[in-house]
Amino acid sequence: MTSRRIAVTGATGNIGTAAVRALAADPDVEAITGLERRPAGVPPPKTEYVGADVAHDELAPVLRDVDTVVHLAWLFQPTRRPDRTWETNVRGSLRLFEAAAAAGVPTLVVASSVGAYSPAADDRPVSEDYPTHGWPGAAYPREKAYVERLLDSFERAHPEIRVVRVRPGFVFQRTASTEQRRLFAGPFVPGSLLRPGLVPIVPDIPGLRFQVVHADDLADAIRRCVLRPVSGAFNIATDPVVDPRLLARLLRARRVPVPAGLVKPALAAAWRLHLVPATPGLFDTVLRLPVMDTSRARSELEWQPEWSAEATVREFLHGLRRGQGGATPPLAPDEHRRHEIATGVGQRP
């Protein structure tokens, strides 16, 4: 299935950079338009960057003659302003879907998340028909679940458009390590200390386990969703499930049982003191995530991850220790970001 031209929102972010690489390397893809609020740098082969904010800019003209829209744009911060994230993540998604329909785009591939799923009762893997009502205690799962409802309505209104939902676990790659530390841990967590043997303990919190996928493996799944005549939802994650035992092995640390009831007040206090950017509700979200069954992706997409969960986390930790980043504004290392902020480069008014 040939797709002449593909538009990718969030093209310079963690998932977007990997997706553009994978699509550009495919001979069936002729051209890629990367939609970004802050396009910068030299685009990859076959790719042009277009400055476009899904929450505010006119989108339909950019999408004319596009065969597929891949929607990856997502705003994690500011978590203290859920009205801002809602404007981009929910209203922006709706505006993009409507623009794609108005432009006559035949295929829409949307990055959802394991966070869209309803809380799990146990560790039995869930398939794609598991409820996607999210967890109301944090903006991220609320917004992901709401976008799932928008897609439900969109599919009913536009049966002529092929819609694919990709639901990954936590997505890591080395060049996104510093960005993810900024987004979720903040400046007071020095990545340089996360060396094997230097971290003495790993908190063994009951219920703490999550799935990961390397950005390159997720990008390969997205490429397959674009180029194959599939529709519906696909869970994307690699094995094994990450838990305190695996983390302790990677860090050569000792596991120490810690009740979740002790962690929550500490996170809440750090949040109130502006020591961490991630809300306490995100911790509750992680504890409630289901384990996803990825059988459908492996059978219908013939998708097979090249990175194990252990190798993926190891590469992420390596990037954290070295303060590594990418060449795009969202993934820039700390020193580049400090320069941007000081000079006003790439900042919206």
Buried (B, 14 or more C-beta within 10 A) or exposed (E): EEBEBBBBBBBBBBBBBBBBBBBBBBEEBEBBBBBBBBBBEEBBEBBEBBEBBBBBBEBBEBBEEBBBBBBBBBBBEEBEEBEBBBBBBBBBBBBBBBBBBEBEBEBBBBBBBBBBBBBBEEEEBBEBEBEBBBBEBBBBBBBBBBBBBBBEEBBEEBEEBBBBBBBBBBBBBBBBBBBBBBBBBBEEBEBEEBBEEEBEEBBBBEEBBBBBBBBBBBBBBBBBBBBEEBBBBBBBBBEEBBBBEBBBEBBEBEBEEBEBEEBBEEBBEBBEEEBBBBBBBBBBBBBBBBBBBBEBBBEBBEBEBEBBBBBBBBBBBBBBBBBBBBBBBBBBBBEBBEEBEEEEEBEEE
